[in-house]
Amino acid sequence: MIINNTFKSRSQLDRKFAQRIAKQLTTAISDKGYASIAFSGGSTPKGLFNELSNKNIDWSNVTITLVDDRWVDTASKDSNDRLLRENLLQNYAAKATFFSLKQAENLSEQYLANITEQASRFTPLDVVILGMGEDGHTASIFPCSAQVHQGLDELADPALIKVVPTTAPYERVTFNYAAIIQASHLYLHVVGQSKQDVISQALADDDATAMPIRAFLQNKDKTCNIFWAE
Ligand SMILES: O=C(O)[C@H](O)[C@@H](O)[C@H](O)[C@H](O)COP(=O)(O)O
């Protein structure tokens, strides 16, 4: 199910969202001594990263990771790893532990098994922030990919998997549905009317392989908070 949170501007959304996330991370740290959060990449979250980086919370007990990344050098302009390092892991948030999804040259099954095992130390995640493409992909679970069923498999173990989209560049590493849906707090962060239209389309049918975001918006046992501004 969904809860819509609509804001007058993207800057107001980023400010309010950063306040909410900072509070949820602080609560998690006081409850269990640490917190973990996964962000999506793309162009939407940059303002949120800058707001969050200036929040004076106990970042030394927070593990930050990505929901997904492109399999490119972390110096590439298309790397979500680089996007996070340059915009979030700054200021107060520089003290956080960053778990990169790009820790090797080869994207092998052994590599995926290794980082899945390493990620199990800080998962289930306290907070997951999803983005969404115009095709209804989320994380790097793309409807056009041969891995869409694997990515959406509700019976799978939580894991990091490889996805090869056919309508977007690069091989990807992504948390699968089983990992993302375990988050204590699940969000979808989107801006602009076109993304609002994609959400309406996603809610109008239930075939998640056609629009993977449906698996998260239409899960009866999980609330997905949509944060949207024009
Ligand atoms: O690596 C990625 O591209 C993201 O994780 C992806 O899922 C992104 O969130 C959407 O494609 C939206 O991207 P925009 O924010 O650029 O619209």
Ligand as a Chemical Component Dictionary entry (heavy atoms), coordinates in Angstrom:
data_LIG
# 
_chem_comp.id                   LIG 
_chem_comp.type                 NON-POLYMER 
_chem_comp.pdbx_formal_charge   0 
_chem_comp.three_letter_code    LIG 
# 
loop_
_chem_comp_atom.comp_id 
_chem_comp_atom.atom_id 
_chem_comp_atom.alt_atom_id 
_chem_comp_atom.type_symbol 
_chem_comp_atom.charge 
_chem_comp_atom.model_Cartn_x 
_chem_comp_atom.model_Cartn_y 
_chem_comp_atom.model_Cartn_z 
_chem_comp_atom.pdbx_ordinal 
LIG O1  O1  O 0 20.922 3.576 -11.147 1  
LIG C1  C1  C 0 19.844 4.128 -11.378 2  
LIG O2  O2  O 0 19.576 4.718 -12.431 3  
LIG C2  C2  C 0 18.789 4.168 -10.314 4  
LIG O3  O3  O 0 18.973 3.472 -9.229  5  
LIG C3  C3  C 0 17.440 4.056 -10.952 6  
LIG O4  O4  O 0 16.557 3.114 -10.423 7  
LIG C4  C4  C 0 16.868 5.445 -10.830 8  
LIG O5  O5  O 0 16.409 5.635 -9.505  9  
LIG C5  C5  C 0 15.741 5.659 -11.812 10 
LIG O6  O6  O 0 16.224 5.322 -13.095 11 
LIG C6  C6  C 0 15.292 7.118 -11.776 12 
LIG O7  O7  O 0 16.367 7.903 -12.230 13 
LIG P1  P1  P 0 16.211 9.515 -12.259 14 
LIG O8  O8  O 0 16.226 9.946 -10.826 15 
LIG O9  O9  O 0 17.425 9.969 -13.015 16 
LIG O10 O10 O 0 14.911 9.818 -12.951 17 
# 
loop_
_chem_comp_bond.comp_id 
_chem_comp_bond.atom_id_1 
_chem_comp_bond.atom_id_2 
_chem_comp_bond.value_order 
_chem_comp_bond.pdbx_ordinal 
LIG O1 C1  DOUB 1  
LIG C1 O2  SING 2  
LIG C1 C2  SING 3  
LIG C2 O3  SING 4  
LIG C2 C3  SING 5  
LIG C3 O4  SING 6  
LIG C3 C4  SING 7  
LIG C4 O5  SING 8  
LIG C4 C5  SING 9  
LIG C5 O6  SING 10 
LIG C5 C6  SING 11 
LIG C6 O7  SING 12 
LIG O7 P1  SING 13 
LIG P1 O8  DOUB 14 
LIG P1 O9  SING 15 
LIG P1 O10 SING 16 
# 
